[in-house]
Amino acid sequence: MADHGTPHFHNDPGVAVIHVGARELMCIGAKPPFDHPHVFLDMGADDEIVCPYCSTLFKYEPSLGAGHGKPAECEYHDAAKAA
């Protein structure tokens, strides 16, 4: 995931809420190879959104900064694309 791209998040830990620093994001469900179709989510003016595939709740938290999430282990960075 590049700094200028859409941040990707997964919910392997099974947390109830993932706080994110961007209102536009991609949910991949779980880490590959168990990921669901990558879903672009846009909160618009809202502060939360639910993924229609895995029901993960994402809440906007501007203090995190774009591309970051809490818990941080839910951020997904594709090592193959970064190389």
The 8 nearest C-alpha neighbors of each residue, nearest first, counted from 0:
[[1, 76, 4, 77, 6, 2, 81, 7],
 [0, 2, 4, 3, 81, 5, 6, 76],
 [1, 3, 4, 0, 66, 6, 5, 65],
 [2, 4, 1, 5, 0, 6, 66, 65],
 [5, 3, 1, 2, 6, 0, 66, 7],
 [4, 6, 24, 7, 25, 23, 3, 0],
 [5, 7, 66, 24, 25, 4, 0, 8],
 [8, 6, 25, 75, 26, 24, 74, 5],
 [7, 9, 74, 75, 26, 73, 27, 25],
 [10, 8, 28, 29, 73, 27, 11, 26],
 [9, 11, 13, 12, 29, 28, 73, 14],
 [10, 12, 29, 13, 9, 30, 73, 28],
 [13, 11, 10, 14, 73, 72, 9, 29],
 [14, 12, 10, 11, 15, 55, 16, 9],
 [13, 15, 16, 12, 10, 17, 11, 55],
 [14, 16, 13, 56, 55, 17, 10, 57],
 [17, 15, 56, 14, 57, 18, 55, 58],
 [16, 18, 57, 69, 19, 58, 56, 70],
 [19, 17, 58, 69, 68, 57, 59, 60],
 [20, 18, 68, 59, 60, 21, 67, 58],
 [19, 21, 64, 65, 63, 61, 60, 67],
 [22, 20, 65, 23, 19, 59, 66, 24],
 [21, 23, 42, 41, 59, 24, 43, 20],
 [24, 22, 41, 21, 40, 42, 5, 25],
 [25, 23, 6, 40, 5, 39, 7, 22],
 [24, 26, 39, 7, 38, 40, 6, 37],
 [25, 27, 8, 38, 28, 37, 7, 9],
 [26, 28, 37, 9, 34, 35, 29, 8],
 [29, 27, 9, 34, 35, 10, 26, 53],
 [30, 28, 34, 9, 11, 10, 33, 27],
 [29, 31, 34, 33, 9, 32, 11, 28],
 [32, 30, 33, 34, 29, 27, 35, 28],
 [31, 33, 34, 30, 29, 35, 27, 28],
 [34, 32, 31, 29, 30, 35, 28, 27],
 [35, 33, 29, 31, 28, 30, 27, 32],
 [34, 36, 28, 27, 37, 33, 29, 52],
 [37, 35, 38, 27, 34, 28, 52, 26],
 [36, 38, 27, 26, 35, 25, 39, 34],
 [37, 39, 26, 25, 36, 40, 27, 50],
 [40, 38, 25, 24, 26, 41, 37, 23],
 [39, 41, 24, 23, 25, 38, 42, 26],
 [42, 40, 23, 43, 22, 39, 24, 48],
 [43, 41, 22, 45, 48, 44, 47, 23],
 [42, 44, 45, 41, 22, 23, 46, 40],
 [45, 43, 42, 46, 22, 41, 47, 59],
 [46, 44, 42, 43, 47, 48, 22, 59],
 [45, 47, 59, 58, 42, 44, 48, 22],
 [48, 46, 58, 57, 45, 59, 42, 56],
 [47, 49, 57, 56, 42, 50, 58, 46],
 [50, 48, 56, 54, 55, 51, 57, 47],
 [49, 51, 54, 55, 52, 53, 56, 48],
 [50, 52, 54, 53, 49, 55, 38, 48],
 [53, 51, 50, 54, 35, 28, 38, 36],
 [52, 54, 55, 50, 28, 51, 35, 49],
 [55, 53, 50, 49, 51, 52, 56, 28],
 [56, 54, 50, 53, 49, 57, 16, 15],
 [55, 57, 49, 16, 48, 54, 17, 58],
 [56, 58, 17, 48, 47, 18, 16, 49],
 [59, 57, 47, 18, 46, 19, 17, 60],
 [58, 60, 46, 19, 18, 20, 47, 22],
 [59, 61, 20, 62, 19, 18, 63, 58],
 [62, 60, 20, 63, 64, 59, 21, 19],
 [61, 63, 60, 64, 20, 65, 19, 59],
 [64, 62, 20, 61, 67, 60, 68, 19],
 [65, 63, 20, 62, 61, 67, 66, 21],
 [66, 64, 20, 21, 67, 63, 19, 6],
 [65, 67, 6, 20, 64, 21, 68, 2],
 [68, 66, 20, 65, 63, 64, 19, 74],
 [69, 67, 19, 71, 18, 70, 74, 20],
 [70, 68, 71, 18, 17, 19, 67, 73],
 [69, 71, 72, 68, 73, 17, 18, 74],
 [70, 72, 69, 68, 73, 74, 67, 17],
 [71, 73, 74, 70, 69, 75, 68, 12],
 [74, 72, 9, 71, 8, 10, 70, 75],
 [75, 73, 8, 72, 71, 68, 7, 9],
 [76, 74, 8, 7, 73, 9, 77, 0],
 [75, 77, 0, 78, 74, 7, 81, 80],
 [78, 76, 79, 80, 0, 81, 75, 82],
 [77, 79, 81, 80, 76, 82, 0, 75],
 [80, 78, 77, 81, 82, 76, 0, 75],
 [81, 79, 82, 78, 77, 0, 76, 1],
 [80, 82, 78, 79, 77, 0, 76, 1],
 [81, 80, 79, 78, 77, 0, 76, 1]]
